[in-house]
C-alpha cells in the first residue's frame, strides 16, 4: 500500500494498492497496442486530442491543483500555476510539433537524402514528487504527439496525481493505453525496463536514482534521459542591480519550499556587495509567510515529507557547527520549515558541498568575478546557473565558463517549452523540451534514395 499524506498536518488522505504483475503486463499490452494505433493516426488528429487534454486541465484546474497541494504541500497558488503551465505547454507543442517532426533534407550524392523522426514504442517515465504534474507533462506531451506511448512510475507519495494524469488521457480521445500509470516500488522496476516494448527511459530525480536506472537501462540497451540533482550557483557581481537580484534570489530559492533541482541553492556574491545583498535578501526573507498551503496569504508551504525536513535540519546543523552564521530562521516543526539564511559559508561546509533540498539559503563571498566562477564550478553538479551583472558582454563571456546545462543572465532559472533543458556532470544527460527534447526518444532515421 502507498499512503498519501498531507504534509501540513500529517493526515493520511488516501491509500493506494500497488499494481500486481498481471496488471502491469496488461498495461504493457495496452501500451503497445496504443503505440501501433498512434502510428496510423495523423499528427493533426493527435494534436486535436492533446488540445482536449489541455482544455480539461483548465476546466478542472482547481481540482488538480488541490490534489497537488494535498499530496506534496506546495501552496495552492503554486499548484494552480503548475497545472496551467502544463496546459500552456500543450498549446505550444500543438502549434509547433509539425515543424519539429518534419524530415530534414540533407544534400549528398543521392538523388534525395533526408532524416526522418519516427516514434519507437513505449517510453517509461520515472518521475519525482516535487512538480508532480509538470515533470510528467513535459515528457508526455512531445512524446505522445510524436507517436510514442507513455508509462509513468511516479513517486509513491503522489500516487493520486499519477492516477489523475492517467484519467485525463483515459477521458480524452486518445487510444486506450496511450498514457498509463503504474503504482509500484522502485525495486520492482527492472522487468518494465527489460520489456522489449519499452524503448526508452526518462528519469527526473536524485543522482543515486539516476545511476541505478542508467545501469539497468544499459543492461538492456535502452536509451535514457536523466535530469538529476543540482546545486545551482546564483552569481551576483559587484555591478549587478542588487535589489532586483535579491528579489529573484529569494524567489528562485524559496519557490516550492526550496524543493527544486534548479533552485538557486548557492548565492555567490562578489565581496564589495556582500553586505548590501545580504541585508536585502534578509529583509525579504523575514517577510516571507510560511504556513497553511491552502491559504491565499501563505507564500511558502511545508516540505513534502518528514524525512526531507529532518535531512535539511541535519545539513543546517552541520553547517553551523562548521562555522556558518545563522542569520534567520533555522527552526522547523514536522514538515513546516522556516525560511532560513546562512552567511559565512565556505567551500568546505556541508551547505556548499551537498545539495540542500529545502528552504535553506546561503551567502558565499567571492573575492572577484574569477573567484565567483571558480566557486560556481566547484561542485559535482551542473544543472542550472544564474549570473547577475549590468555588463552583458561580460556576462556572455563568463557564461561560457560556467559548467552547467543552463545559464540565465539577470533572470531566474526555469524550464520553458521553447528552450532545451538538462544538465552536465552529475546532473545528468540528455535534454527535455524544445526541438532537442522532442527528438530524444525518436528514431532519427537516415533515408538515402539513389
C-alpha positions in Angstrom: 0.0 0.0 0.0 1.1 3.6 -0.7 -0.1 6.3 1.6 -0.7 9.9 0.5 0.0 12.2 3.5 -0.9 15.9 3.7 2.4 17.4 4.7 1.0 20.3 6.5 -0.9 18.2 9.1 0.5 14.7 8.5 -3.1 13.4 7.9 -3.3 10.3 5.7 -5.6 11.4 2.9 -5.6 8.3 0.7 -4.2 4.8 0.3 -3.3 3.1 -2.9 -2.8 -0.6 -3.7 0.4 -1.5 -5.6 -0.2 -2.9 -9.0 0.3 -6.7 -9.5 2.5 -8.3 -12.1 -0.6 -9.3 -14.0 -1.9 -5.7 -14.0 1.4 -4.3 -15.2 1.5 -7.0 -18.0 -1.9 -5.8 -19.2 -0.8 -2.2 -19.2 2.3 -3.0 -21.3 0.0 -4.9 -23.7 -2.4 -1.9 -23.9 0.6 0.5 -24.3 2.0 -1.4 -27.3 -1.5 -1.5 -28.9 -1.9 2.2 -28.4 1.5 2.9 -29.9 0.6 0.9 -33.0 -2.6 2.8 -33.3 -0.9 6.2 -32.9 1.4 5.4 -35.8 -1.7 5.1 -38.0 -3.2 8.4 -36.7 -2.5 11.7 -38.5 -0.5 14.2 -36.5 -3.3 16.7 -36.8 -5.6 14.3 -35.0 -3.1 13.6 -32.2 -2.8 17.4 -31.8 -6.6 17.7 -31.6 -6.8 15.1 -28.9 -3.9 16.7 -26.9 -5.7 20.1 -27.1 -8.6 18.3 -25.5 -6.4 17.3 -22.6 -5.4 21.0 -22.1 -9.0 22.1 -22.1 -9.9 19.5 -19.5 -7.0 20.7 -17.3 -8.1 24.3 -17.5 -11.7 23.4 -16.9 -10.8 21.4 -13.7 -7.7 23.4 -12.6 -8.9 23.8 -9.0 -9.4 20.0 -8.6 -6.0 19.2 -10.0 -4.2 22.0 -8.0 -5.9 20.9 -4.8 -4.7 17.3 -5.3 -1.1 18.5 -5.8 -1.2 20.6 -2.6 -2.8 17.9 -0.5 -0.2 15.3 -1.6 3.1 17.2 -1.6 2.4 20.5 0.2 3.2 23.3 -2.2 0.8 26.3 -2.0 -2.4 26.2 -3.9 -1.3 29.2 -5.8 1.9 27.4 -6.9 0.0 24.2 -7.7 -2.5 26.2 -9.9 0.3 27.8 -11.8 1.9 24.3 -12.4 -1.3 22.9 -13.9 -1.8 25.9 -16.1 1.9 25.7 -17.2 1.2 22.2 -18.4 -1.8 23.3 -20.4 0.2 26.2 -21.9 2.9 23.8 -22.9 0.4 21.7 -24.7 -0.6 24.8 -26.7 3.0 25.4 -27.6 3.6 21.9 -28.9 0.3 21.6 -30.7 1.4 24.7 -32.7 5.0 23.7 -33.2 5.3 19.9 -33.2 4.8 19.7 -37.0 8.0 21.6 -37.7 9.9 19.6 -35.1 8.9 16.3 -36.7 9.4 17.4 -40.3 12.1 15.5 -42.2 15.4 17.3 -42.6 16.7 17.3 -46.1 20.5 16.7 -46.4 22.5 17.4 -49.5 24.5 14.4 -50.6 25.4 12.4 -53.7 22.0 10.7 -53.5 19.0 11.7 -55.7 17.4 12.6 -52.3 18.6 12.1 -48.8 16.9 13.1 -45.6 16.4 12.4 -41.9 13.0 11.4 -40.6 12.0 11.4 -36.9 9.8 8.4 -36.0 8.2 7.1 -32.9 9.8 3.9 -31.3 7.3 2.5 -28.8 6.6 2.8 -25.1 8.6 5.3 -23.1 8.9 4.7 -19.4 9.0 7.9 -17.2 10.2 7.7 -13.6 9.2 11.0 -12.1 9.6 12.8 -8.7 7.1 14.4 -6.4 8.2 18.0 -6.3 6.5 19.0 -9.6 4.1 16.1 -9.9 2.3 17.4 -13.0 4.9 19.5 -14.8 7.7 16.9 -14.7 5.2 14.3 -16.2 3.7 16.5 -18.9 7.0 17.9 -20.2 7.9 14.3 -21.0 4.4 13.2 -22.1 3.4 16.0 -24.4 6.1 15.8 -27.1 6.4 12.0 -26.9 2.8 11.2 -27.3 2.3 13.8 -30.1 5.3 12.2 -31.9 3.5 8.8 -31.7 5.1 7.1 -28.6 3.0 5.7 -25.8 3.9 6.5 -22.2 4.0 4.6 -18.9 4.6 6.6 -15.7 6.1 5.3 -12.5 5.5 8.2 -10.2 6.9 8.9 -6.7 4.8 6.9 -4.3 3.7 9.9 -2.2 1.9 11.4 -5.2 0.0 8.4 -6.4 -3.2 10.4 -6.6 -1.5 12.8 -9.1 -0.3 9.9 -11.2 -3.8 8.4 -11.5 -5.4 11.8 -12.1 -3.0 12.4 -15.0 -3.8 8.9 -16.4 -7.5 9.8 -16.1 -7.0 12.9 -18.3 -5.8 10.7 -21.1 -8.4 7.9 -20.5 -11.2 10.5 -20.8 -9.7 12.0 -23.9 -10.0 10.6 -27.4 -6.5 9.1 -27.4 -6.4 5.3 -27.9 -6.7 3.3 -24.7 -3.3 2.7 -23.2 -1.7 5.9 -24.7 -0.7 7.1 -21.2 -0.8 4.8 -18.1 0.4 5.0 -14.6 1.9 2.0 -12.7 1.9 2.0 -8.9 4.9 0.1 -7.7 8.1 0.5 -5.7 11.4 1.2 -7.4 12.8 -2.2 -6.6 10.2 -3.8 -8.9 11.0 -1.5 -11.9 13.6 -3.8 -13.7 11.0 -6.0 -15.5 9.4 -3.0 -17.1 12.8 -1.6 -18.3 13.7 -5.0 -19.6 10.5 -5.4 -21.6 11.3 -5.2 -25.4 8.2 -3.0 -25.9 9.7 -0.3 -23.7 12.1 1.6 -25.9 13.4 4.3 -23.6 13.5 5.5 -20.0 13.4 9.1 -18.8 14.1 9.9 -15.1 13.9 13.1 -13.1 15.2 12.6 -9.6 18.3 12.2 -7.4 21.7 11.4 -8.7 21.8 8.0 -6.9 18.4 7.1 -8.5 19.7 8.1 -11.9 22.8 5.9 -11.5 20.6 2.9 -10.7 18.2 3.4 -13.6 21.0 4.1 -16.0 22.7 0.9 -15.0 19.5 -1.1 -15.6 18.8 0.7 -18.9 22.4 0.0 -20.0 21.9 -3.7 -19.2 19.0 -3.9 -21.6 20.3 -1.4 -24.2 17.6 1.2 -23.6 18.0 4.9 -24.4 17.9 7.2 -21.3 17.5 10.8 -20.4 18.4 11.8 -16.9 17.6 15.0 -15.1 19.2 14.7 -11.7 20.3 16.8 -8.8 21.6 20.3 -8.8 23.4 22.8 -6.6 22.8 25.8 -8.8 25.0 28.9 -8.3 23.4 32.3 -8.3 26.3 34.6 -9.0 25.9 38.3 -8.1 28.7 40.5 -9.4 29.5 43.9 -7.9 27.9 45.8 -10.9 24.6 44.0 -10.6 21.2 45.5 -9.7 21.4 44.3 -6.1 17.7 44.9 -5.1 16.4 43.1 -8.2 19.0 40.3 -7.7 17.9 39.9 -4.1 14.3 39.6 -5.0 14.9 37.0 -7.7 17.3 35.1 -5.5 14.7 34.6 -2.8 12.1 33.6 -5.4 14.5 31.2 -7.0 15.5 29.6 -3.7 12.2 29.6 -1.8 9.6 28.6 -4.5 8.1 25.2 -3.9 9.6 25.4 -0.4 13.1 25.2 -1.9 12.4 21.8 -3.3 13.5 22.2 -6.9 16.6 20.8 -8.7 17.1 24.2 -10.3 16.6 26.2 -7.1 19.2 29.0 -6.5 21.0 26.9 -3.9 24.3 28.8 -3.6 24.3 32.6 -3.6 27.8 33.5 -4.7 28.3 37.3 -4.2 31.3 39.4 -5.1 32.9 40.8 -1.8 32.2 44.5 -2.3 28.4 43.9 -2.4 28.0 41.0 0.1 26.8 43.2 2.9 24.2 45.0 0.7 23.0 41.8 -0.9 22.7 40.0 2.5 20.7 42.9 4.0 18.4 42.9 1.0 17.6 39.2 1.0 17.3 39.1 4.8 14.7 41.8 4.6 12.7 39.9 2.0 13.0 36.5 3.8 11.9 38.0 7.1 8.6 38.9 5.5 8.0 35.5 3.8 5.0 33.8 5.3 5.3 30.0 5.7 2.2 28.0 6.7 -1.1 26.6 5.5 -0.7 26.0 1.8 -4.4 26.3 1.1 -4.5 29.9 2.2 -4.1 32.7 -0.3 -1.9 34.6 2.1 0.6 31.8 2.5 3.8 32.3 0.4 5.6 29.1 1.2 4.1 25.7 2.1 5.6 22.9 4.1 8.2 20.5 2.8 6.9 17.3 1.3 7.9 14.7 3.9 9.2 14.5 7.4 12.4 12.7 6.4 13.2 15.5 4.0 12.7 18.2 6.6 14.9 16.2 9.1 17.7 15.8 6.5 17.7 19.5 5.8 17.8 20.1 9.5 20.9 17.9 9.8 22.6 19.8 6.9 21.8 23.1 8.6 23.2 22.0 12.0 26.3 20.5 10.3 27.0 23.8 8.6 26.6 26.0 11.7 28.9 23.6 13.6 31.4 24.2 10.8 31.3 27.9 11.4 28.4 29.2 9.3 26.4 32.1 10.8 22.6 31.7 11.2 21.1 35.0 10.1 17.4 34.0 10.0 15.1 31.0 10.6 16.6 27.7 11.5 13.5 26.2 13.1 11.1 23.6 11.9 8.2 21.6 13.2 7.1 18.5 11.3 7.3 19.4 7.6 6.9 23.1 8.3 10.4 24.5 7.9 11.0 28.3 8.4 12.8 30.2 5.6 16.4 30.1 6.7 19.5 32.1 5.8 23.2 31.2 6.5 26.1 33.5 5.9 29.9 33.0 6.1 29.6 29.8 4.0 32.9 28.5 2.7 33.5 25.7 0.2 34.3 23.1 2.8 31.0 23.3 4.5 28.0 21.0 4.2 25.7 23.6 2.8 28.2 24.2 -0.1 29.3 20.6 -0.7 25.8 18.9 -0.7 22.6 19.6 -2.5 20.2 21.2 0.1 16.6 20.4 -1.0 14.5 22.8 1.0 14.2 26.5 2.2 17.8 27.0 3.2 19.6 29.9 1.5 23.3 30.5 1.8 25.6 33.5 1.0 29.1 32.7 -0.2 31.6 35.6 -0.6 33.8 35.7 -3.7 36.9 37.8 -3.9 36.3 38.8 -7.6 34.5 37.5 -10.7 37.1 34.9 -11.4 36.7 33.5 -7.9 32.9 33.6 -8.3 33.1 31.4 -11.5 35.6 29.1 -9.7 33.3 28.7 -6.7 30.3 28.1 -9.1 32.1 25.3 -10.8 33.4 23.7 -7.5 30.6 21.2 -7.4 29.8 17.7 -8.9 26.5 19.1 -10.3 25.9 21.2 -13.4 22.2 21.7 -14.0 21.4 25.4 -13.9 23.0 28.7 -13.0 22.3 32.4 -12.9 24.6 35.3 -13.4 23.8 38.9 -12.4 25.7 41.9 -13.9 24.8 45.0 -15.9 27.7 44.3 -18.4 26.0 42.0 -20.9 29.2 41.5 -22.9 31.0 40.3 -19.8 28.0 38.1 -19.0 28.2 36.4 -22.4 31.9 35.7 -21.9 31.5 34.4 -18.4 28.5 32.2 -19.4 30.9 30.1 -21.5 33.0 29.4 -18.4 30.1 28.1 -16.2 29.8 24.3 -16.2 26.1 23.8 -16.4 23.3 23.0 -18.8 21.6 26.3 -18.4 22.8 29.8 -17.8 20.3 32.6 -17.1 21.6 36.2 -17.2 19.7 38.6 -14.9 16.8 36.1 -14.6 15.6 33.1 -12.5 16.5 29.7 -13.9 13.3 28.0 -15.1 12.2 25.4 -17.6 10.4 26.6 -20.8 9.0 24.6 -23.6 10.8 26.8 -26.1 14.2 26.0 -24.6 16.0 22.7 -24.2 16.5 21.8 -20.6 19.1 19.4 -19.0 22.4 19.2 -17.2 26.0 18.1 -17.3 28.3 16.3 -14.8 26.3 14.5 -12.0 23.2 16.4 -13.0 22.6 14.0 -15.8 22.5 14.0 -19.6 20.1 14.4 -22.5 17.6 17.1 -22.9 13.9 17.7 -22.4 11.6 20.2 -24.1 12.1 22.2 -27.4 13.4 20.5 -30.5 16.3 18.7 -28.8 14.0 17.2 -26.2 11.4 16.1 -28.7 13.9 14.1 -30.7 15.4 12.2 -27.7 13.1 9.2 -27.9 12.6 9.1 -31.7 14.3 7.0 -34.3 16.5 9.5 -36.2 16.3 7.6 -39.4 18.5 8.3 -42.4 16.8 7.7 -45.8 19.1 7.6 -48.9 17.5 7.4 -52.4 19.6 6.6 -55.4 
